[in-house]
Amino acid sequence: MPQMSPLFWLNLFMFFILGFLMFSIINYFMYPSKMKETPTLTAKLMQKIWKW
């Protein structure tokens, strides 16, 4: 397998972050009532990411 360049992983990570932000913003505007649950979900997701 060829070695993936660090730039490739950086771009992939940035794409993931931007996608997650867009998803959060859309959920915030489309479903304001669900935003009460979102901070806990976001915290759990961040904990999973930091455990990697």
mmCIF file of the N, C-alpha and C atoms, coordinates in Angstrom:
data_MODEL
# 
_entry.id   MODEL 
# 
loop_
_atom_site.group_PDB 
_atom_site.id 
_atom_site.type_symbol 
_atom_site.label_atom_id 
_atom_site.label_alt_id 
_atom_site.label_comp_id 
_atom_site.label_asym_id 
_atom_site.label_entity_id 
_atom_site.label_seq_id 
_atom_site.pdbx_PDB_ins_code 
_atom_site.Cartn_x 
_atom_site.Cartn_y 
_atom_site.Cartn_z 
_atom_site.occupancy 
_atom_site.B_iso_or_equiv 
_atom_site.pdbx_formal_charge 
_atom_site.auth_seq_id 
_atom_site.auth_comp_id 
_atom_site.auth_asym_id 
_atom_site.auth_atom_id 
_atom_site.pdbx_PDB_model_num 
ATOM 1   N N  . MET A 1 1  ? 0.837   -1.207 0.000  1.00 0.00 ? 1  MET A N  1 
ATOM 2   C CA . MET A 1 1  ? 0.000   0.000  0.000  1.00 0.00 ? 1  MET A CA 1 
ATOM 3   C C  . MET A 1 1  ? 0.867   1.250  0.000  1.00 0.00 ? 1  MET A C  1 
ATOM 4   N N  . PRO A 1 2  ? 0.528   2.225  -0.815 1.00 0.00 ? 2  PRO A N  1 
ATOM 5   C CA . PRO A 1 2  ? 1.297   3.476  -0.811 1.00 0.00 ? 2  PRO A CA 1 
ATOM 6   C C  . PRO A 1 2  ? 1.033   4.276  0.459  1.00 0.00 ? 2  PRO A C  1 
ATOM 7   N N  . GLN A 1 3  ? 2.043   4.977  0.907  1.00 0.00 ? 3  GLN A N  1 
ATOM 8   C CA . GLN A 1 3  ? 1.905   5.799  2.112  1.00 0.00 ? 3  GLN A CA 1 
ATOM 9   C C  . GLN A 1 3  ? 1.078   7.044  1.796  1.00 0.00 ? 3  GLN A C  1 
ATOM 10  N N  . MET A 1 4  ? 0.038   7.279  2.594  1.00 0.00 ? 4  MET A N  1 
ATOM 11  C CA . MET A 1 4  ? -0.780  8.471  2.386  1.00 0.00 ? 4  MET A CA 1 
ATOM 12  C C  . MET A 1 4  ? -0.036  9.693  2.920  1.00 0.00 ? 4  MET A C  1 
ATOM 13  N N  . SER A 1 5  ? -0.086  10.768 2.165  1.00 0.00 ? 5  SER A N  1 
ATOM 14  C CA . SER A 1 5  ? 0.617   11.983 2.583  1.00 0.00 ? 5  SER A CA 1 
ATOM 15  C C  . SER A 1 5  ? -0.136  12.659 3.729  1.00 0.00 ? 5  SER A C  1 
ATOM 16  N N  . PRO A 1 6  ? 0.586   13.339 4.621  1.00 0.00 ? 6  PRO A N  1 
ATOM 17  C CA . PRO A 1 6  ? -0.077  14.049 5.728  1.00 0.00 ? 6  PRO A CA 1 
ATOM 18  C C  . PRO A 1 6  ? -1.089  15.073 5.218  1.00 0.00 ? 6  PRO A C  1 
ATOM 19  N N  . LEU A 1 7  ? -0.799  15.690 4.062  1.00 0.00 ? 7  LEU A N  1 
ATOM 20  C CA . LEU A 1 7  ? -1.713  16.692 3.513  1.00 0.00 ? 7  LEU A CA 1 
ATOM 21  C C  . LEU A 1 7  ? -3.061  16.065 3.178  1.00 0.00 ? 7  LEU A C  1 
ATOM 22  N N  . PHE A 1 8  ? -3.024  14.826 2.681  1.00 0.00 ? 8  PHE A N  1 
ATOM 23  C CA . PHE A 1 8  ? -4.264  14.117 2.358  1.00 0.00 ? 8  PHE A CA 1 
ATOM 24  C C  . PHE A 1 8  ? -5.117  13.938 3.610  1.00 0.00 ? 8  PHE A C  1 
ATOM 25  N N  . TRP A 1 9  ? -4.489  13.515 4.708  1.00 0.00 ? 9  TRP A N  1 
ATOM 26  C CA . TRP A 1 9  ? -5.233  13.304 5.952  1.00 0.00 ? 9  TRP A CA 1 
ATOM 27  C C  . TRP A 1 9  ? -5.739  14.626 6.513  1.00 0.00 ? 9  TRP A C  1 
ATOM 28  N N  . LEU A 1 10 ? -4.945  15.695 6.361  1.00 0.00 ? 10 LEU A N  1 
ATOM 29  C CA . LEU A 1 10 ? -5.364  17.011 6.839  1.00 0.00 ? 10 LEU A CA 1 
ATOM 30  C C  . LEU A 1 10 ? -6.604  17.469 6.079  1.00 0.00 ? 10 LEU A C  1 
ATOM 31  N N  . ASN A 1 11 ? -6.580  17.283 4.754  1.00 0.00 ? 11 ASN A N  1 
ATOM 32  C CA . ASN A 1 11 ? -7.738  17.662 3.940  1.00 0.00 ? 11 ASN A CA 1 
ATOM 33  C C  . ASN A 1 11 ? -8.961  16.837 4.323  1.00 0.00 ? 11 ASN A C  1 
ATOM 34  N N  . LEU A 1 12 ? -8.769  15.543 4.554  1.00 0.00 ? 12 LEU A N  1 
ATOM 35  C CA . LEU A 1 12 ? -9.869  14.664 4.935  1.00 0.00 ? 12 LEU A CA 1 
ATOM 36  C C  . LEU A 1 12 ? -10.466 15.105 6.277  1.00 0.00 ? 12 LEU A C  1 
ATOM 37  N N  . PHE A 1 13 ? -9.590  15.438 7.223  1.00 0.00 ? 13 PHE A N  1 
ATOM 38  C CA . PHE A 1 13 ? -10.027 15.873 8.543  1.00 0.00 ? 13 PHE A CA 1 
ATOM 39  C C  . PHE A 1 13 ? -10.794 17.190 8.451  1.00 0.00 ? 13 PHE A C  1 
ATOM 40  N N  . MET A 1 14 ? -10.262 18.144 7.665  1.00 0.00 ? 14 MET A N  1 
ATOM 41  C CA . MET A 1 14 ? -10.925 19.434 7.495  1.00 0.00 ? 14 MET A CA 1 
ATOM 42  C C  . MET A 1 14 ? -12.304 19.246 6.855  1.00 0.00 ? 14 MET A C  1 
ATOM 43  N N  . PHE A 1 15 ? -12.382 18.345 5.873  1.00 0.00 ? 15 PHE A N  1 
ATOM 44  C CA . PHE A 1 15 ? -13.655 18.071 5.210  1.00 0.00 ? 15 PHE A CA 1 
ATOM 45  C C  . PHE A 1 15 ? -14.665 17.516 6.219  1.00 0.00 ? 15 PHE A C  1 
ATOM 46  N N  . PHE A 1 16 ? -14.207 16.625 7.096  1.00 0.00 ? 16 PHE A N  1 
ATOM 47  C CA . PHE A 1 16 ? -15.073 16.041 8.116  1.00 0.00 ? 16 PHE A CA 1 
ATOM 48  C C  . PHE A 1 16 ? -15.577 17.117 9.077  1.00 0.00 ? 16 PHE A C  1 
ATOM 49  N N  . ILE A 1 17 ? -14.662 18.002 9.518  1.00 0.00 ? 17 ILE A N  1 
ATOM 50  C CA . ILE A 1 17 ? -15.032 19.069 10.447 1.00 0.00 ? 17 ILE A CA 1 
ATOM 51  C C  . ILE A 1 17 ? -16.049 20.011 9.815  1.00 0.00 ? 17 ILE A C  1 
ATOM 52  N N  . LEU A 1 18 ? -15.789 20.411 8.562  1.00 0.00 ? 18 LEU A N  1 
ATOM 53  C CA . LEU A 1 18 ? -16.708 21.324 7.876  1.00 0.00 ? 18 LEU A CA 1 
ATOM 54  C C  . LEU A 1 18 ? -18.079 20.674 7.698  1.00 0.00 ? 18 LEU A C  1 
ATOM 55  N N  . GLY A 1 19 ? -18.085 19.394 7.341  1.00 0.00 ? 19 GLY A N  1 
ATOM 56  C CA . GLY A 1 19 ? -19.346 18.684 7.175  1.00 0.00 ? 19 GLY A CA 1 
ATOM 57  C C  . GLY A 1 19 ? -20.120 18.608 8.488  1.00 0.00 ? 19 GLY A C  1 
ATOM 58  N N  . PHE A 1 20 ? -19.398 18.349 9.574  1.00 0.00 ? 20 PHE A N  1 
ATOM 59  C CA . PHE A 1 20 ? -20.040 18.270 10.886 1.00 0.00 ? 20 PHE A CA 1 
ATOM 60  C C  . PHE A 1 20 ? -20.617 19.623 11.295 1.00 0.00 ? 20 PHE A C  1 
ATOM 61  N N  . LEU A 1 21 ? -19.865 20.708 11.021 1.00 0.00 ? 21 LEU A N  1 
ATOM 62  C CA . LEU A 1 21 ? -20.345 22.048 11.345 1.00 0.00 ? 21 LEU A CA 1 
ATOM 63  C C  . LEU A 1 21 ? -21.598 22.386 10.540 1.00 0.00 ? 21 LEU A C  1 
ATOM 64  N N  . MET A 1 22 ? -21.582 22.065 9.249  1.00 0.00 ? 22 MET A N  1 
ATOM 65  C CA . MET A 1 22 ? -22.748 22.335 8.411  1.00 0.00 ? 22 MET A CA 1 
ATOM 66  C C  . MET A 1 22 ? -23.956 21.546 8.911  1.00 0.00 ? 22 MET A C  1 
ATOM 67  N N  . PHE A 1 23 ? -23.728 20.284 9.285  1.00 0.00 ? 23 PHE A N  1 
ATOM 68  C CA . PHE A 1 23 ? -24.797 19.436 9.808  1.00 0.00 ? 23 PHE A CA 1 
ATOM 69  C C  . PHE A 1 23 ? -25.384 20.043 11.084 1.00 0.00 ? 23 PHE A C  1 
ATOM 70  N N  . SER A 1 24 ? -24.514 20.542 11.967 1.00 0.00 ? 24 SER A N  1 
ATOM 71  C CA . SER A 1 24 ? -24.961 21.138 13.224 1.00 0.00 ? 24 SER A CA 1 
ATOM 72  C C  . SER A 1 24 ? -25.767 22.406 12.969 1.00 0.00 ? 24 SER A C  1 
ATOM 73  N N  . ILE A 1 25 ? -25.279 23.242 12.045 1.00 0.00 ? 25 ILE A N  1 
ATOM 74  C CA . ILE A 1 25 ? -25.966 24.502 11.743 1.00 0.00 ? 25 ILE A CA 1 
ATOM 75  C C  . ILE A 1 25 ? -27.343 24.224 11.140 1.00 0.00 ? 25 ILE A C  1 
ATOM 76  N N  . ILE A 1 26 ? -27.404 23.263 10.223 1.00 0.00 ? 26 ILE A N  1 
ATOM 77  C CA . ILE A 1 26 ? -28.684 22.923 9.596  1.00 0.00 ? 26 ILE A CA 1 
ATOM 78  C C  . ILE A 1 26 ? -29.654 22.386 10.646 1.00 0.00 ? 26 ILE A C  1 
ATOM 79  N N  . ASN A 1 27 ? -29.169 21.521 11.523 1.00 0.00 ? 27 ASN A N  1 
ATOM 80  C CA . ASN A 1 27 ? -30.029 20.995 12.586 1.00 0.00 ? 27 ASN A CA 1 
ATOM 81  C C  . ASN A 1 27 ? -30.495 22.114 13.504 1.00 0.00 ? 27 ASN A C  1 
ATOM 82  N N  . TYR A 1 28 ? -29.603 23.083 13.762 1.00 0.00 ? 28 TYR A N  1 
ATOM 83  C CA . TYR A 1 28 ? -29.938 24.188 14.658 1.00 0.00 ? 28 TYR A CA 1 
ATOM 84  C C  . TYR A 1 28 ? -31.089 25.013 14.086 1.00 0.00 ? 28 TYR A C  1 
ATOM 85  N N  . PHE A 1 29 ? -31.047 25.265 12.772 1.00 0.00 ? 29 PHE A N  1 
ATOM 86  C CA . PHE A 1 29 ? -32.092 26.095 12.176 1.00 0.00 ? 29 PHE A CA 1 
ATOM 87  C C  . PHE A 1 29 ? -33.358 25.304 11.849 1.00 0.00 ? 29 PHE A C  1 
ATOM 88  N N  . MET A 1 30 ? -33.203 24.037 11.492 1.00 0.00 ? 30 MET A N  1 
ATOM 89  C CA . MET A 1 30 ? -34.355 23.245 11.076 1.00 0.00 ? 30 MET A CA 1 
ATOM 90  C C  . MET A 1 30 ? -35.120 22.669 12.266 1.00 0.00 ? 30 MET A C  1 
ATOM 91  N N  . TYR A 1 31 ? -34.379 22.264 13.303 1.00 0.00 ? 31 TYR A N  1 
ATOM 92  C CA . TYR A 1 31 ? -35.030 21.630 14.448 1.00 0.00 ? 31 TYR A CA 1 
ATOM 93  C C  . TYR A 1 31 ? -34.581 22.289 15.756 1.00 0.00 ? 31 TYR A C  1 
ATOM 94  N N  . PRO A 1 32 ? -35.065 23.513 16.043 1.00 0.00 ? 32 PRO A N  1 
ATOM 95  C CA . PRO A 1 32 ? -34.618 24.200 17.272 1.00 0.00 ? 32 PRO A CA 1 
ATOM 96  C C  . PRO A 1 32 ? -34.983 23.431 18.541 1.00 0.00 ? 32 PRO A C  1 
ATOM 97  N N  . SER A 1 33 ? -36.102 22.694 18.521 1.00 0.00 ? 33 SER A N  1 
ATOM 98  C CA . SER A 1 33 ? -36.529 21.984 19.728 1.00 0.00 ? 33 SER A CA 1 
ATOM 99  C C  . SER A 1 33 ? -35.568 20.853 20.083 1.00 0.00 ? 33 SER A C  1 
ATOM 100 N N  . LYS A 1 34 ? -34.872 20.292 19.063 1.00 0.00 ? 34 LYS A N  1 
ATOM 101 C CA . LYS A 1 34 ? -33.961 19.183 19.323 1.00 0.00 ? 34 LYS A CA 1 
ATOM 102 C C  . LYS A 1 34 ? -32.613 19.659 19.854 1.00 0.00 ? 34 LYS A C  1 
ATOM 103 N N  . MET A 1 35 ? -32.359 20.967 19.811 1.00 0.00 ? 35 MET A N  1 
ATOM 104 C CA . MET A 1 35 ? -31.048 21.466 20.210 1.00 0.00 ? 35 MET A CA 1 
ATOM 105 C C  . MET A 1 35 ? -30.785 21.261 21.694 1.00 0.00 ? 35 MET A C  1 
ATOM 106 N N  . LYS A 1 36 ? -31.823 20.984 22.475 1.00 0.00 ? 36 LYS A N  1 
ATOM 107 C CA . LYS A 1 36 ? -31.614 20.714 23.900 1.00 0.00 ? 36 LYS A CA 1 
ATOM 108 C C  . LYS A 1 36 ? -30.816 19.430 24.092 1.00 0.00 ? 36 LYS A C  1 
ATOM 109 N N  . GLU A 1 37 ? -30.987 18.474 23.170 1.00 0.00 ? 37 GLU A N  1 
ATOM 110 C CA . GLU A 1 37 ? -30.273 17.202 23.278 1.00 0.00 ? 37 GLU A CA 1 
ATOM 111 C C  . GLU A 1 37 ? -28.880 17.287 22.666 1.00 0.00 ? 37 GLU A C  1 
ATOM 112 N N  . THR A 1 38 ? -28.696 18.214 21.732 1.00 0.00 ? 38 THR A N  1 
ATOM 113 C CA . THR A 1 38 ? -27.479 18.231 20.930 1.00 0.00 ? 38 THR A CA 1 
ATOM 114 C C  . THR A 1 38 ? -26.189 18.421 21.729 1.00 0.00 ? 38 THR A C  1 
ATOM 115 N N  . PRO A 1 39 ? -26.150 19.321 22.735 1.00 0.00 ? 39 PRO A N  1 
ATOM 116 C CA . PRO A 1 39 ? -24.875 19.480 23.460 1.00 0.00 ? 39 PRO A CA 1 
ATOM 117 C C  . PRO A 1 39 ? -24.357 18.177 24.057 1.00 0.00 ? 39 PRO A C  1 
ATOM 118 N N  . THR A 1 40 ? -25.252 17.348 24.579 1.00 0.00 ? 40 THR A N  1 
ATOM 119 C CA . THR A 1 40 ? -24.797 16.080 25.156 1.00 0.00 ? 40 THR A CA 1 
ATOM 120 C C  . THR A 1 40 ? -24.308 15.148 24.060 1.00 0.00 ? 40 THR A C  1 
ATOM 121 N N  . LEU A 1 41 ? -25.021 15.123 22.922 1.00 0.00 ? 41 LEU A N  1 
ATOM 122 C CA . LEU A 1 41 ? -24.597 14.276 21.806 1.00 0.00 ? 41 LEU A CA 1 
ATOM 123 C C  . LEU A 1 41 ? -23.245 14.736 21.283 1.00 0.00 ? 41 LEU A C  1 
ATOM 124 N N  . THR A 1 42 ? -23.075 16.058 21.168 1.00 0.00 ? 42 THR A N  1 
ATOM 125 C CA . THR A 1 42 ? -21.806 16.601 20.690 1.00 0.00 ? 42 THR A CA 1 
ATOM 126 C C  . THR A 1 42 ? -20.686 16.261 21.665 1.00 0.00 ? 42 THR A C  1 
ATOM 127 N N  . ALA A 1 43 ? -20.971 16.357 22.961 1.00 0.00 ? 43 ALA A N  1 
ATOM 128 C CA . ALA A 1 43 ? -19.956 16.044 23.965 1.00 0.00 ? 43 ALA A CA 1 
ATOM 129 C C  . ALA A 1 43 ? -19.550 14.571 23.876 1.00 0.00 ? 43 ALA A C  1 
ATOM 130 N N  . LYS A 1 44 ? -20.526 13.695 23.701 1.00 0.00 ? 44 LYS A N  1 
ATOM 131 C CA . LYS A 1 44 ? -20.215 12.268 23.583 1.00 0.00 ? 44 LYS A CA 1 
ATOM 132 C C  . LYS A 1 44 ? -19.374 12.002 22.339 1.00 0.00 ? 44 LYS A C  1 
ATOM 133 N N  . LEU A 1 45 ? -19.734 12.666 21.224 1.00 0.00 ? 45 LEU A N  1 
ATOM 134 C CA . LEU A 1 45 ? -18.990 12.479 19.980 1.00 0.00 ? 45 LEU A CA 1 
ATOM 135 C C  . LEU A 1 45 ? -17.562 12.980 20.144 1.00 0.00 ? 45 LEU A C  1 
ATOM 136 N N  . MET A 1 46 ? -17.392 14.134 20.794 1.00 0.00 ? 46 MET A N  1 
ATOM 137 C CA . MET A 1 46 ? -16.057 14.685 20.998 1.00 0.00 ? 46 MET A CA 1 
ATOM 138 C C  . MET A 1 46 ? -15.232 13.759 21.886 1.00 0.00 ? 46 MET A C  1 
ATOM 139 N N  . GLN A 1 47 ? -15.860 13.150 22.892 1.00 0.00 ? 47 GLN A N  1 
ATOM 140 C CA . GLN A 1 47 ? -15.141 12.215 23.751 1.00 0.00 ? 47 GLN A CA 1 
ATOM 141 C C  . GLN A 1 47 ? -14.660 11.018 22.944 1.00 0.00 ? 47 GLN A C  1 
ATOM 142 N N  . LYS A 1 48 ? -15.503 10.520 22.027 1.00 0.00 ? 48 LYS A N  1 
ATOM 143 C CA . LYS A 1 48 ? -15.094 9.402  21.189 1.00 0.00 ? 48 LYS A CA 1 
ATOM 144 C C  . LYS A 1 48 ? -13.921 9.798  20.306 1.00 0.00 ? 48 LYS A C  1 
ATOM 145 N N  . ILE A 1 49 ? -13.983 11.016 19.752 1.00 0.00 ? 49 ILE A N  1 
ATOM 146 C CA . ILE A 1 49 ? -12.899 11.473 18.871 1.00 0.00 ? 49 ILE A CA 1 
ATOM 147 C C  . ILE A 1 49 ? -11.599 11.590 19.662 1.00 0.00 ? 49 ILE A C  1 
ATOM 148 N N  . TRP A 1 50 ? -11.672 12.155 20.870 1.00 0.00 ? 50 TRP A N  1 
ATOM 149 C CA . TRP A 1 50 ? -10.444 12.357 21.651 1.00 0.00 ? 50 TRP A CA 1 
ATOM 150 C C  . TRP A 1 50 ? -9.866  11.031 22.148 1.00 0.00 ? 50 TRP A C  1 
ATOM 151 N N  . LYS A 1 51 ? -10.693 10.001 22.254 1.00 0.00 ? 51 LYS A N  1 
ATOM 152 C CA . LYS A 1 51 ? -10.182 8.702  22.715 1.00 0.00 ? 51 LYS A CA 1 
ATOM 153 C C  . LYS A 1 51 ? -9.362  7.990  21.652 1.00 0.00 ? 51 LYS A C  1 
ATOM 154 N N  . TRP A 1 52 ? -9.533  8.396  20.363 1.00 0.00 ? 52 TRP A N  1 
ATOM 155 C CA . TRP A 1 52 ? -8.800  7.719  19.296 1.00 0.00 ? 52 TRP A CA 1 
ATOM 156 C C  . TRP A 1 52 ? -7.306  7.868  19.460 1.00 0.00 ? 52 TRP A C  1 
# 
